[in-house]
Amino acid sequence: MASHVACTLFTLHFILFSYLCTITCGAFYEEETEAIAIKRIEKTTHLHFYFHDIVSGKNPTAIRIAGPDNYAFGGTMMADDPLTEGLEISSKAVGKAQGLYALASQNDICLLMVMNFAFTEGKYNGSSISILGRNQILNDVREMPIVGGSGLFRLAHGYALAHTVWFDKQGDATVEYNVYVSHY
């Protein structure tokens, strides 16, 4: 009889303790989430810069890492391209475009862009945005999504507008970017 009472008390204690812990921990977690959500204010930042993709010469900033030699479907490039404040590559550097792009269409010239824009100047120094999307390079202006970021751009989303301002027969290019990034 005594063992039956002890077993019942133990079971009752276990059930009550588990229930109270769940309520306390759950309520604390919910209050914490609401407090954080109230303090966030989303803002949109417009960034303007130039992207310099250099595939020729002694010091290319983008190299082919996979696919056919003739820049056809499947050709994949790894890039560490400079981002500058002005049109000329000699203008003030504001960051690097680091990632890869690949010819992802058999029927037209379209790139898959997987790129981080890592900023090295001003208040955005140490912050980055991530682009993952389709770049139809023959279109005058292309829109690509921003899917995240770091530093001041943590939890970022938005879009980047790219416009090629210069391209040569070797494949080198300068692209103007207008980026609209929403972040907290």
N, C-alpha and C positions, 0 to 999 in steps of 0.2 A: 504494500500500500504506500509506504513512504517513498519507494522508488517511482511509483506512478505519479505522485504529487510533485516530486522533484523534476521529473521529466516534463510534466505539464507546465510547471513554473519556468523551466529553462526554455521551452518552446514559446511560451507567451512573452518572456523577456526578449528573446531573439526577434520575434515578429515586431514587437513594439519598438525596439531599438532600430531595426532596419527601416521601419516606417518613418520614425522621427528624423533619422539621418537623411532620408530621401527628401522629406519636406524641407528641412533646413537648407540642405545643399542646393536643392532645386530653386528655392525662393532667392537665395543669395545669387545664384547664377543669373536668374531673370532680372533682378535689380541691377546687377552689374552691366548687363547688355543694354538695358534701357538707358542707364546713365551715360554710357559711351555714345549711343545713338543720338541723344539730345545735343551733345557737345559738338558734333560734326557739322561743318558748314562746307559744302562743296563749292569749288570755284573752278572757272575755266581759264586756262592760260593759253595765249597765242604765242607760238615760237616761230621764228623765221630764220632759216639758215640755208647753207649750200652744202651739198654732198658731192664729193669728188671721188669718182671711181676710176682708178688707173690700172689698166690691165697690161700696158706695154712698158717697155724700158727696163732699166736695171733694177728699179725699186718699185715694183707694182704694189698697189694696195689691195688688189683682189687677184686671187689665183684659182685656176681650175683644179678641183680636187676629185672630180668624178665625171664620167660621161664621155661622149665623143669629142674629138679634137676640134671640130668645126662649129662649135657653139650651137648645136642642134638640140632637139628634144632630149632631156636627161642631163644636159650639161649643168654641172653644179660648181659654183664659185664660193670660196671663203673670202670674206672681206674684213679689212680693218681700215676703212676709208675715213679720211679727215672730214670733219664738219667745220665750216668756216662762217664767219659773220658776213663776209662779202662774197661777191661772185668769183674773185680771183683766189686761187689756191694759196697765194701768199698773204691773203688777208688774215685777220686774227682768228686763230683756232678756238672753237667753242666746245669741241668734243670729238668723238669717234663713232662711226657706224660699224658695229662689230656683229658679224653673223654670217649667214649664207643666203644665197639666192640661186634658184635653179630654173631652167627652162622647163615649164610644166605643161605645155600644151603641144600637141602634135599638129594642130591646124593653124595656129597663129603664134605670134611672138608674145608670150605671156610668162612672167616670172612668178614663182612662189617666193615671197620674201619672208625670211625668219631673221629679224634684225633687232639688235638693241642699240639705241642711240644713247651713248654714255656721255654725259656733259662734264666738262672740266673747267668751266669758267663761271664767274659770278655767283649769284645765289643758288644756282642749280648745280654747282660743282659737287660731284659725288652722286648725283641723282641720274636716273635713266628712265627711258620709256621703251616698251617692247612692241614691235610691229609684227604681225603675222597675217599675211594676206596676199591677194592677187594683184600683180602690177602689170597692167597691159601697156607696155612701154611705148607702143606706137600711138597711143592716145595722147593728146596734148596735155591734159591734166588727168591724173589718176588718183583715186581715193583708196586708202588702205586703212584698216582698223588698228587702233592702239588697244592692245589686250592686257596691258599691265604696266607696272613701273616699280621703281624703288626710290628710296630717299624721300624728297619732297613730292615725288609722283607716286607714292605708295597708293595702291588701289585705283590706279589711273585707268581711264577709258576715254575714247575719243576717236579722232581720225586725223590722218595725215594726207595732205594734198601735195603730189609731186608733179613737177613740170621740168622736162629736160630743156636746158638752155643751151647746151653745147654737147656735140657728139662727133667723134671722128671715125675714120675708116678702120682704125686699129682697135676700136671698141672703148676708148677712154670717154668719159662723160662727166658733165657737171649738171646736177639736178637741184633745182630750187625746191625747198620744202616749206610749206606753211602747215604747222601742226596745231591742232586745237585739242588740248588735253584737259579733261575734267578730273579733279583730284581733291583731296581733303587737306 
